[in-house]
Amino acid sequence: MNALPSIAKDPDSRRRLERLRELNFVHGCREFAKRRDGMIHAMDGGLWLHRHVWLGQPLVHLVSTDRARLVAYGEALGVPLTRLQYKPLKDPRTNQRREAWHWDLGGPVYPPHDARLEN
């Protein structure tokens, strides 16, 4: 039996969405109604799914101070490490800048909504 393609390259959109949903759940990604709560989660090393619109298109930043955790997610998704972006962020609890990274997730790897990830 042939192995499945990476999630990012899976041509079956229904299967790709289900695989994305499971990947986000297994990796402990979380969404928050309040941006500050998401930032705190990311500052504590969690994976924060931050939805927004960029150039009229829906996009998700998957943000964390835990680079290794983000790298593992990217490997499981099948995106090149060169797409991981470094951007120091201000911790809302201390106002101190901290090292942080994020993936831009859009198009075929735009994470579907999943109530299990909401806080």
C-alpha positions, -999 to 999 in steps of 0.1 A, spaced: 0 0 0 13 35 -9 20 60 19 -2 91 20 14 123 7 23 150 32 -7 168 45 4 200 27 5 181 -6 -26 158 -1 -47 163 -33 -79 149 -15 -92 181 1 -117 163 24 -89 140 37 -65 169 40 -89 188 62 -95 159 85 -57 153 87 -52 190 96 -79 188 122 -63 158 138 -28 173 135 -39 204 154 -55 184 181 -26 159 186 -1 188 187 -21 206 214 -29 237 193 -53 261 209 -75 291 199 -86 319 222 -113 344 220 -90 370 235 -57 378 218 -40 384 252 -49 349 263 -34 334 231 -2 354 235 2 342 271 -4 306 259 23 311 232 47 327 257 43 296 279 54 274 250 20 264 238 9 265 202 -16 293 195 -37 294 164 -43 331 157 -68 336 129 -68 368 108 -72 382 73 -41 391 52 -46 407 18 -82 397 18 -75 360 25 -79 340 57 -46 332 73 -36 316 106 -4 323 125 6 293 145 27 310 172 50 298 201 81 305 220 89 268 217 107 265 184 112 228 186 75 223 190 68 244 160 94 225 140 78 192 149 44 205 138 59 217 104 75 184 98 42 166 105 24 190 82 50 187 54 61 223 50 97 233 46 116 246 76 125 277 56 89 289 60 92 291 98 94 328 107 112 344 136 95 373 152 102 384 188 70 392 207 62 412 238 50 391 267 18 409 278 25 400 315 59 416 316 62 438 285 95 421 278 104 410 243 109 373 239 120 350 211 90 336 192 83 320 159 53 313 137 41 294 107 18 312 82 -10 287 75 -33 295 46 -46 280 14 -45 242 14 -30 242 49 -55 266 64 -66 249 97 -104 241 98 -123 253 129 -124 227 156 -144 233 188 -120 210 207 -92 236 204 -112 266 217 -105 281 251 
